[in-house]
Amino acid sequence: MPDAPFDLPETALSTSGAEGRPHVLVLCFSPLARDARVLRQIDALLPRYEVTTCGYGPAPRAGAAHVRLPDGLTAWKLDRPAVMLRRFARAYWRQESVRAAAEALRGRQFDLILADDVETVPLALSLRPRFGVHADLHEYSPLLKENLPQWRLFVAPYMDWICRTAVARADAVTTVAAGIAEEYERRFGFDCRVITNAAPFREGSPTAPASPLRLVHSGAAMPDRELEVMIDAVQLRLDAGQDLQFDLYLTPNTPDYVAALRRRCAGSGGRIRVLDPVPHAELAEVLAGYDVGLFACPTTTFSLRHALPNKFFDYIQARLAIVISPSVEMERLLAAHDLGVVSEAMDAGSFAAALALLTPERVLRHKRAADAAAPLLSAEHETPKLLESLRRIEERARTHSPARAPLGRAAALRARSRDLPPLRRWPAIAQGLLLRSLPLDVPLARGAARAARRAPGSLGARAAFALAHAPLAAGEGAPLEVAAAVRQILRAADAQLRRGRDGSAAELFDLALQLAFHPSLQSGAGAPPLASDPGAFLAPFERSTVGRLMIERPDPELSAQPAPPDPSRPRRILVLSHDSWTFVRRVQEGLESRTAEAGGRRAEWRTFDVTSLPPAQRPSHRAIAGMRMAFSRRGLLAPVPSALAEQLEWADVVLIEWGTYPLAWFSLLDTARFGIETIARLHRFEAFTPYPMLTAFSRIDRLRFVSPAVRAQVERMAPRLAQCADVDVIRNVHDLSAFAPAKDADSPFTIVQIGWAPPVKDALFALDVLARLRAQDPRYRLLLLGAELPAVPETRHRDWAAQVRAGLDQAGAGAEVLGFRDDVPQILARAGFVLSSSRHEGTHESVAEGAAAGCVPVVRDWPDASAWGGAATIYPAQWIVEDAEEAAQRILAHRDPEALEAAGAAAREWMRAARDPDEIAREYERLLGLRD
């Protein structure tokens, strides 16, 4: 094959369309008859199109012509020298599967091509279908096997090349989940829509839960799925007396692993069984005989974090309640439709705790919710999106060009710039290239960007962004270089604003925010610039005309009073958030468990995940910058998306959890007609993002922070906070009843730290304290609970992680890494001290847990929060230490068991008074209008 990226010999090219119905090629390098997603696509296409399929194995459907690829070919056999030398085009066209498909399809004519997964897209483009190419991406390919070093070094850049040079040229792109679509759009700039792997709709109705409660899991038996977690969790609940039956239907991908799982189940007395798989056509009926579908999966890679598997939708069509471990995509749908329970973590103890919540009443509630959601979360709802996409491709092609070859990126930009004056065309093209996918790892491109940075106006500003952002993304950015780029971008934004180009000014302002608030600067191992010197950090924005407009200028006061409460029914509370629901669930469950006392009101709850909106309506940093510009300049608010409007019609109160983009976005929507009360709660994380600065606080009725220090920091960075009439601090809901002391002889020498692996937790401080203690007495030991250091740290954390590992090696037996545990109350009960070594916290709830268990708290005066009051705004001054030496001395002062017991009892008593659960619940009831 020639080395040009997408060219085949001329005999393979055709621009003439098929007669009659449009002719669609479904191209996929997999055994099509076993690929459920591709089969659903073919079934949707056959009634409307002439269909040809090309892939491995026999013909998948009788109504479609089939081009069968030779069975012995290797789909992923890359030319190693070509890949290592970055000759990606050569590597692609030399693949056996690509060469065979190209030869088999030579001379054939197609109107449309459905290219399944990234590796088929270059070939699809080279065939030049008359109307266009729809790329359907089944995974986020650049990170598909990110846990393998050889993938990251060699294959990931190759996949990145395909996405930049081929997928970006497709006429439409879809993928399986919202998070994957967002990452494709963020990384490569193309619009990526979502078509989930939803199962076909199945008629059915929810049945009453059985006794024992019937649990089920279906799927592949692969060790990296850690199926032991579910088995061990069920066994824990069986040991606790919960009446359960758990069946696993597993395909024997790894027979030895299946045998090991069967041995693990042997002690359950037949209550946990590993069964043979059933044919997929029969699976829905088999699943319908159960009550709860289980799925626990580690989130160690991007693909696993954003998994939205077939089984999730199979469970819904079977009308099952669902229990899952933390998972971004599944949590979105679970919360939006009230389908089940999410465990706190991916471990047996946390999953068992989730199973313990499955009362018959709750299971039936979730089964009924699955029944209500089944039509919406079905293939019948998803596959029309594919047909509509193909229709639009055909319509565009017929309207604009009867024989259109796909444009390269530069050609496409030239076409879009034709209406500009001649002297502005090439700058516009250059700007587009810089914004989309400038390959700065290539020296020539990097040199071109440096040259472009010296250009005046937007072109230079965008080049400055590209040059500063690339090393930040790799964890190698320098704050001084970033600051210079931010100033240049803001100057260009000011110039655009003076010319009346509000949209361009907002877009440039967004680029400046992206650099200044990049996570590698604000959440790395060092001090965040916003915390260490807020005046210097905010100065470029405060000196900029656009910055003052977007951040400082008071918002217009718009009169919109909430509707008076209706005493004849429960108060309707809509919780609006994204991804993380842990803290707000505690609030909801705590209030639901309370009986209505005198003066209290009942509540009905719903949740709305903003990431469930269609991509075009979903909040993004760029969209919010545009909305903020429209409101600041012209007082215009954005329309409410129809899916959200339906929920607002129902609600009395909207509770916005987390003050990141959901809060800023919602505050800039035109919600006046709904008569709702808007309440928001902000945590520590939001104070290191730009979203509080963009929020229209005048449109928030009540605002609560989790700590005074967080409030003080946000007050400094967001002047408009003063426009909110009701601002206060509210404590987190946290049930501490399980924590009680049970000290022993080792307690005076046992220190516990919960949460240590993230850089903000500063494990080096804890290890320094331990070294000082063991120099006095080698009996001291440090127990580290929670997530462990990643096997391959992010680039920006690599040096820090190496220092932590060296510190652990030096501590030897004195430091024990325990990982996630389900017996934290018992560990704290026997410990003498709970340590908080963090650089910054909001409340650090683990300190509260330790104090409740009678541990002596040793709380570092969190250095990145000290300017705002720090730990002293949450905990007593005697608990707080300035440095590692003072921490060690506080611990040594309590070596005597009597002194330790007295200090622990005092801490426990203080915590009991400060965290009275009834008092905190009443605070939330008053906040939400459930109590006067």
Residue pairs with C-beta under 8 A, 6 or more apart in sequence:
1 8
1 93
1 94
1 98
1 99
1 102
2 8
2 9
2 93
3 87
3 89
3 90
3 93
4 89
5 89
5 92
5 122
5 165
5 166
6 122
6 125
6 126
6 166
6 169
6 406
7 126
8 102
8 106
8 126
8 127
11 106
11 107
12 102
12 105
12 106
12 107
12 126
12 127
13 127
13 128
14 107
14 108
14 109
14 110
14 127
14 128
14 130
15 128
15 130
15 403
15 405
16 109
16 130
16 403
17 23
17 109
17 111
17 130
17 131
18 50
18 109
18 110
18 111
20 50
21 48
21 49
21 50
22 49
22 50
22 111
22 112
22 131
22 394
23 49
23 50
23 51
23 52
23 109
23 110
23 111
23 112
24 45
24 49
24 50
24 51
24 52
24 110
24 111
24 112
24 113
24 114
24 390
25 52
25 53
25 54
25 105
25 108
25 110
25 112
25 113
25 114
25 124
25 127
25 129
26 32
26 38
26 41
26 42
26 45
26 51
26 52
26 53
26 54
26 55
26 64
26 114
26 116
27 54
27 55
27 101
27 113
27 114
27 115
27 116
27 120
27 123
27 124
28 35
28 38
28 53
28 54
28 55
28 116
28 117
28 120
29 55
29 56
29 69
29 75
29 97
29 101
29 117
29 119
29 120
30 38
30 55
30 56
30 75
30 116
30 117
31 55
31 56
31 57
32 38
32 39
32 42
32 53
32 55
32 56
32 57
32 59
32 60
32 66
33 39
33 57
33 58
33 59
33 60
34 57
35 55
35 60
35 116
36 197
36 280
36 310
37 116
37 136
37 138
37 176
37 197
38 55
38 60
38 116
39 60
39 61
40 200
40 379
40 383
41 114
41 116
41 136
41 383
41 386
42 51
42 53
42 60
42 61
42 64
43 61
43 383
44 383
44 384
44 386
44 387
45 51
45 114
45 386
45 387
46 61
46 63
46 64
48 387
49 112
49 390
51 61
51 63
51 64
51 65
52 64
52 65
52 66
52 67
52 108
52 110
53 59
53 60
53 61
53 64
53 65
53 66
53 67
54 66
54 67
54 69
54 101
54 104
54 105
55 67
55 68
55 69
56 68
56 69
56 71
56 73
56 75
57 68
57 71
58 66
58 68
59 66
59 68
60 66
67 101
67 104
67 105
69 97
69 100
69 101
69 104
70 100
73 96
73 97
73 100
74 96
74 97
75 95
75 96
75 97
75 119
76 95
76 119
77 95
77 96
78 91
78 95
78 154
78 155
78 158
79 87
79 90
79 91
79 94
79 95
80 154
81 87
82 88
82 90
82 91
82 94
83 91
83 154
83 155
83 158
84 154
86 157
88 157
88 158
88 161
88 162
91 158
92 98
92 122
92 158
92 162
93 99
93 102
95 119
97 119
98 119
98 122
98 123
101 120
101 123
102 123
102 126
105 127
108 127
109 130
110 127
110 129
110 130
111 129
111 130
111 131
111 394
112 129
112 130
112 131
112 132
112 133
112 134
112 390
112 393
112 394
113 124
113 127
113 129
113 132
113 133
113 134
114 134
114 136
114 386
114 390
115 121
115 123
115 124
115 133
115 134
115 135
115 136
115 170
116 136
116 138
117 136
117 137
117 138
117 139
117 141
118 135
118 137
118 141
118 159
118 162
118 163
118 166
118 167
119 162
121 133
121 135
121 162
121 166
121 167
121 170
122 162
122 165
122 166
124 133
124 135
124 170
125 133
125 166
125 169
125 170
125 406
128 405
128 406
130 397
130 402
130 403
131 171
131 393
131 394
131 397
131 398
132 170
132 171
132 172
132 393
132 394
132 396
132 397
132 404
132 406
133 169
133 170
133 171
133 172
133 393
133 406
134 170
134 171
134 172
134 173
134 174
134 386
134 389
134 390
134 393
135 167
135 170
135 172
135 173
135 174
136 173
136 174
136 175
136 195
136 386
137 167
137 173
137 174
137 175
137 176
137 180
137 184
137 192
138 175
138 176
139 175
139 176
139 180
139 303
140 175
140 180
140 183
140 184
140 302
140 303
140 306
141 159
141 162
141 163
142 156
142 159
142 160
142 163
142 187
143 156
143 301
143 302
143 303
144 151
144 159
144 303
145 151
145 155
145 301
146 152
146 156
146 301
146 302
146 303
147 300
147 301
147 791
147 792
149 792
152 792
163 184
163 187
163 188
164 188
164 437
164 439
167 173
167 184
167 188
167 190
168 188
168 189
168 190
168 409
168 436
168 437
169 406
169 407
169 408
169 409
169 412
170 190
170 406
171 393
171 396
171 397
171 406
172 193
172 389
172 390
172 392
172 393
173 184
173 190
173 191
173 192
173 193
174 181
174 192
174 193
174 194
174 195
174 385
174 386
174 389
175 181
175 184
175 192
175 193
175 194
175 195
176 194
176 195
176 196
176 197
176 308
177 194
177 196
177 306
177 307
177 308
177 329
178 194
178 329
178 332
178 611
178 612
178 615
178 618
179 305
179 306
179 328
179 329
179 611
180 192
180 306
181 192
181 193
181 194
181 615
182 192
182 615
183 302
183 306
184 190
184 192
185 191
185 192
185 615
188 436
188 437
189 435
189 436
189 437
191 615
192 615
193 385
193 389
193 614
193 615
194 615
195 382
195 383
195 385
195 386
196 308
196 313
196 377
196 382
197 308
197 309
197 310
197 313
198 313
198 377
198 378
198 379
198 381
198 382
199 284
199 310
199 313
199 314
199 316
199 317
199 378
199 379
200 317
200 378
200 379
200 380
201 317
201 374
201 375
201 378
201 379
201 380
201 381
202 284
202 288
202 317
202 318
202 374
204 288
204 317
204 318
204 319
204 371
204 374
205 319
205 371
206 319
206 364
206 367
206 368
206 370
206 371
207 288
207 291
207 319
207 367
208 360
208 364
209 291
209 360
209 363
209 364
209 367
210 291
211 243
212 243
212 244
212 245
212 271
213 242
213 243
213 244
213 245
213 291
213 292
213 358
213 360
213 363
214 245
214 247
214 289
214 290
214 291
214 292
215 234
215 244
215 245
215 246
215 247
215 290
215 291
215 292
215 293
215 294
215 355
216 246
216 247
216 248
216 249
216 287
216 290
216 292
216 293
216 294
216 320
217 227
217 230
217 246
217 247
217 248
217 249
217 293
217 294
217 295
217 311
218 248
218 249
218 250
218 277
218 283
218 287
218 293
218 311
218 314
219 225
219 249
219 250
219 251
219 295
219 309
219 311
220 250
220 251
220 253
221 227
221 250
221 251
221 252
221 253
221 254
221 257
221 258
221 261
222 253
222 254
222 257
223 254
223 257
224 298
225 297
225 298
226 296
226 297
226 298
226 346
227 248
227 250
227 261
227 296
228 261
228 264
228 348
229 296
229 325
229 346
229 347
229 348
229 351
230 246
230 248
230 294
230 295
230 296
230 351
231 246
231 248
231 261
231 264
231 265
231 272
232 264
232 348
232 352
233 296
233 348
233 349
233 351
233 352
233 354
233 355
234 244
234 246
234 268
234 271
234 272
234 352
234 355
235 267
235 268
235 272
236 348
236 349
236 352
236 822
237 244
237 352
237 355
237 356
238 244
238 268
238 271
238 272
240 352
240 356
242 355
242 356
244 271
244 355
245 271
246 271
246 272
246 273
246 294
247 272
247 273
247 275
247 290
248 261
248 272
248 273
248 274
248 275
249 275
249 276
249 277
249 278
249 283
249 286
250 258
250 261
250 274
250 275
250 276
250 277
251 277
252 258
252 277
258 274
261 274
262 274
265 272
265 273
265 274
278 286
283 314
284 314
284 317
284 318
287 293
287 314
287 315
287 318
287 320
288 318
288 319
288 320
290 318
290 320
291 320
291 321
291 363
291 367
292 320
292 321
292 322
292 323
292 340
292 358
292 363
293 311
293 312
293 314
293 315
293 318
293 320
293 321
293 322
293 323
294 322
294 323
294 324
295 309
295 311
295 312
295 315
295 322
295 323
295 324
295 325
295 327
295 330
296 324
296 325
296 343
296 346
296 351
297 304
297 307
297 324
297 325
297 327
297 346
298 304
298 325
298 346
299 305
299 325
299 326
299 327
299 328
299 346
305 327
305 328
306 328
306 329
307 327
307 329
307 330
308 329
308 330
308 333
312 322
312 324
312 330
312 333
313 377
313 378
315 322
315 370
316 322
316 339
316 370
316 373
316 374
316 377
317 374
317 378
318 370
319 367
319 370
319 371
319 374
320 367
320 370
321 339
321 340
321 341
321 358
321 362
321 363
321 365
321 366
321 367
321 370
322 330
322 334
322 339
322 340
322 341
322 366
322 370
323 340
323 341
323 342
323 343
323 351
323 354
323 355
323 358
324 330
324 331
324 334
324 340
324 341
324 342
324 343
325 342
325 343
325 345
325 346
325 350
325 351
326 342
326 343
326 344
326 345
326 346
327 342
328 579
331 342
331 579
331 581
331 609
332 578
332 579
332 609
332 611
332 612
333 339
333 377
333 609
333 612
334 340
334 342
335 342
335 577
335 581
335 607
335 609
336 607
336 608
336 609
336 612
337 369
337 370
337 372
337 373
337 377
338 365
338 366
338 369
338 606
338 607
339 366
339 369
339 370
339 373
340 366
341 354
341 355
341 357
341 358
341 366
342 354
342 581
343 350
343 351
343 353
343 354
344 350
344 353
344 354
344 582
345 820
346 820
347 819
347 820
347 821
347 822
348 822
349 820
349 821
349 822
349 823
350 820
350 822
352 822
353 822
375 381
397 404
407 415
409 432
409 433
409 436
409 437
410 429
410 433
413 428
413 429
413 432
413 433
414 425
414 429
416 428
416 432
417 424
417 425
417 428
417 429
418 425
420 428
427 455
427 459
430 452
430 459
431 458
431 459
431 462
434 449
434 452
434 459
434 462
434 463
434 465
434 466
435 462
435 466
438 445
438 449
438 466
439 445
440 446
440 449
440 466
440 467
440 470
441 470
446 467
449 463
449 466
449 467
450 463
450 467
452 459
452 460
452 462
452 463
453 460
453 463
453 464
453 467
453 488
454 460
455 463
457 492
457 495
458 492
458 496
458 504
458 508
460 488
460 492
461 488
461 489
461 491
461 492
461 493
461 508
461 511
462 508
462 511
464 484
464 485
464 488
464 489
465 485
465 489
465 511
465 514
465 515
467 481
467 485
468 477
468 481
468 482
468 485
468 515
469 477
469 514
469 515
469 518
471 477
471 478
471 481
472 482
472 515
472 518
472 520
472 521
473 520
474 795
475 520
475 524
475 794
475 795
475 796
475 797
475 798
476 795
476 796
477 518
477 520
477 521
479 521
479 529
482 515
482 516
482 518
482 521
483 540
485 515
486 512
486 515
486 516
486 540
487 540
489 508
489 509
489 511
489 512
489 515
490 508
490 509
490 512
490 540
490 541
490 543
490 544
490 546
490 547
491 544
492 508
493 504
493 505
493 506
493 508
493 509
493 512
493 544
493 546
494 505
494 544
494 545
494 546
496 502
496 504
496 505
496 508
497 505
497 545
497 546
497 549
498 545
502 629
502 630
502 633
503 626
503 629
505 546
505 629
506 546
506 550
506 625
506 626
506 628
506 629
507 622
507 625
507 626
508 546
509 546
509 547
509 550
509 625
509 629
510 621
510 622
510 625
512 540
512 541
513 621
513 625
513 690
514 621
516 529
516 537
516 540
516 541
516 690
517 530
517 688
517 689
517 690
520 796
521 528
521 529
522 528
522 529
522 530
522 688
522 689
523 688
523 759
523 760
524 759
524 796
524 797
524 800
525 759
525 762
525 796
525 797
525 799
525 800
527 839
527 863
527 864
528 688
528 840
528 864
529 536
529 537
530 537
530 538
530 687
530 688
530 713
530 717
531 688
531 713
531 840
531 864
531 865
531 867
532 864
534 713
534 716
534 717
534 867
538 716
538 717
540 547
541 547
541 548
541 551
541 693
542 548
542 551
542 552
549 629
549 632
549 633
550 625
550 628
550 629
550 632
550 693
550 694
551 693
551 694
551 718
551 719
551 720
552 719
552 720
553 632
554 698
554 720
554 723
555 631
555 632
555 696
555 697
555 698
555 699
555 720
555 723
556 635
556 698
557 698
557 723
558 635
558 672
558 698
558 699
560 671
560 672
560 675
560 699
561 675
562 652
562 675
562 676
562 677
562 701
563 652
563 675
563 676
565 571
565 601
565 652
565 929
566 652
567 601
570 601
570 602
570 603
570 604
571 601
571 602
571 603
571 604
571 652
571 653
571 928
571 929
571 930
572 603
572 604
572 606
572 650
572 651
572 652
572 653
573 603
573 604
573 605
573 606
573 651
573 652
573 653
573 655
573 928
574 605
574 606
574 607
574 608
574 647
574 648
574 650
574 651
574 653
574 654
574 655
574 676
575 581
575 584
575 588
575 605
575 606
575 607
575 608
575 655
575 657
576 607
576 608
576 610
576 654
576 655
576 656
576 657
576 662
576 666
577 584
577 607
577 608
577 609
577 610
577 656
577 657
577 658
577 662
578 609
578 610
578 611
578 658
578 660
578 661
578 662
579 609
579 611
580 657
580 658
581 607
581 657
583 657
583 681
583 683
583 732
583 733
584 655
584 657
584 681
586 732
586 733
586 734
586 735
587 733
587 924
588 605
590 733
590 735
590 917
590 921
590 924
591 603
591 921
591 924
591 925
591 928
591 930
592 603
592 605
594 600
594 921
596 602
599 931
599 932
600 925
600 930
600 931
601 929
601 930
601 931
602 930
603 928
603 930
606 647
606 650
606 651
608 644
608 647
610 618
610 619
610 644
610 661
610 662
610 665
611 618
612 643
613 619
613 641
613 643
613 644
614 641
617 641
617 643
619 661
619 662
619 664
619 665
620 661
621 661
621 690
623 665
624 661
624 664
624 665
624 668
624 691
624 694
625 694
627 637
627 638
627 665
627 668
628 664
628 668
628 694
628 696
630 636
630 637
630 638
630 668
631 637
631 668
631 696
637 668
637 669
637 670
638 668
638 669
638 670
639 669
639 670
640 648
640 669
640 670
640 671
640 674
644 669
645 674
648 654
648 671
648 674
648 676
649 674
651 674
651 676
652 676
652 677
652 929
653 676
653 677
653 678
653 679
653 928
653 929
654 666
654 676
654 677
654 678
654 679
655 679
655 680
655 681
655 928
656 662
656 663
656 666
656 678
656 679
656 680
656 681
657 680
657 681
658 681
658 682
658 683
658 685
658 686
659 680
659 681
659 682
659 683
659 686
659 691
659 692
659 695
659 714
660 685
660 686
660 689
660 691
661 691
663 680
663 682
663 686
663 691
663 692
663 695
663 700
664 691
664 692
664 694
664 695
666 678
667 678
667 695
667 696
667 697
667 699
667 700
668 694
668 696
668 699
671 678
671 699
677 701
677 702
677 929
678 699
678 700
678 701
678 702
679 700
679 701
679 702
679 703
679 704
679 927
679 928
680 700
680 702
680 703
680 704
681 703
681 704
681 705
681 706
681 730
682 692
682 703
682 704
682 705
682 706
682 710
682 711
682 714
683 706
683 710
683 842
684 706
684 707
684 710
684 840
684 841
684 842
685 842
686 692
686 710
686 714
687 710
687 713
687 714
687 717
692 714
692 717
692 718
692 721
693 717
693 718
693 720
695 718
695 720
696 720
697 703
697 718
697 720
697 721
697 722
697 723
697 724
698 720
698 723
698 724
700 724
701 725
701 726
702 724
702 726
702 927
703 721
703 724
703 726
703 727
703 728
704 727
704 728
704 729
704 730
704 927
705 711
705 714
705 727
705 728
705 729
705 730
706 729
706 730
706 731
706 732
706 842
706 843
707 729
707 842
707 843
707 873
707 874
708 729
708 868
708 869
708 873
708 874
709 842
709 865
709 868
709 869
709 870
709 873
709 874
710 842
710 868
711 727
711 729
712 868
712 869
713 865
713 868
714 721
715 721
715 722
716 868
721 727
730 923
730 924
730 927
731 843
731 914
731 915
731 920
731 923
732 843
732 845
733 917
733 920
733 921
733 924
734 845
734 848
734 849
734 915
735 917
736 848
736 849
736 852
736 911
736 915
736 917
737 917
738 825
739 825
739 828
739 829
739 849
739 850
739 852
739 853
740 825
740 829
740 852
740 853
740 854
741 829
741 853
741 854
741 855
741 904
741 905
741 908
742 826
742 829
742 830
743 829
743 830
743 832
743 854
743 897
743 900
743 901
743 904
744 830
745 897
746 779
746 830
747 830
747 831
747 832
747 897
747 900
748 832
748 894
748 895
748 896
748 897
748 900
749 777
749 779
749 780
749 781
749 832
750 780
750 781
750 783
750 830
750 831
750 832
750 833
751 769
751 770
751 773
751 780
751 781
751 782
751 783
751 831
751 832
751 833
751 834
751 835
751 858
751 891
752 782
752 783
752 785
752 827
752 828
752 831
752 833
752 834
752 835
752 850
752 855
753 761
753 763
753 766
753 782
753 783
753 784
753 785
753 834
753 835
753 836
753 837
753 846
754 785
754 786
754 824
754 834
754 846
754 849
754 850
755 761
755 785
755 786
755 787
755 838
755 846
756 763
756 766
756 784
756 785
756 786
756 837
757 763
757 786
757 787
757 788
757 789
757 790
758 787
759 797
759 800
759 839
760 838
760 839
760 840
761 837
761 838
761 839
762 837
762 838
762 839
762 860
763 784
763 804
763 807
763 837
764 800
764 803
764 804
764 807
765 837
765 860
765 884
765 887
766 782
766 784
766 835
766 837
767 782
767 804
767 807
767 808
767 810
767 811
767 815
768 807
768 884
769 782
769 835
769 837
769 858
769 884
769 887
769 888
769 891
770 780
770 781
770 782
770 811
770 814
770 815
771 810
771 811
772 884
772 885
772 888
773 780
773 888
773 891
773 892
774 780
774 811
774 814
776 888
776 892
777 895
778 814
780 814
780 891
781 813
781 814
781 815
781 816
782 811
782 814
782 815
782 816
782 835
783 816
783 818
783 827
783 831
784 815
784 816
784 817
784 818
785 818
785 819
785 820
785 821
785 824
785 827
786 819
786 820
787 819
787 820
788 817
788 819
789 801
789 804
789 805
790 801
793 800
793 801
807 815
808 815
808 817
818 827
821 827
824 849
825 849
825 853
828 834
828 849
828 850
828 853
828 855
829 853
829 854
831 850
831 853
831 855
832 855
832 856
832 891
832 894
832 900
832 904
833 850
833 855
833 856
833 857
833 858
833 891
833 894
834 846
834 847
834 849
834 850
834 851
834 853
834 855
834 856
834 857
834 858
835 858
835 859
835 887
836 844
836 846
836 847
836 857
836 858
836 859
836 860
836 862
836 871
837 860
837 887
838 844
838 860
838 862
839 862
839 863
839 864
840 862
840 863
840 864
840 865
841 862
841 865
841 871
843 874
844 859
844 871
844 874
847 857
847 859
847 875
847 879
848 911
848 915
850 857
850 907
851 857
851 907
851 908
851 910
851 911
852 908
852 911
852 912
852 915
853 908
854 901
854 904
854 905
854 907
854 908
855 904
855 907
856 890
856 891
856 894
856 900
856 903
856 904
856 907
857 875
857 879
857 907
858 879
858 881
858 887
858 890
858 891
859 871
859 875
859 879
859 880
859 881
860 871
860 880
860 881
860 882
860 887
861 870
861 871
861 872
861 880
861 881
861 882
862 870
862 871
863 870
865 871
870 880
871 879
871 880
872 880
876 910
879 907
881 887
881 890
893 899
894 900
894 903
922 931
924 930
925 931
926 932
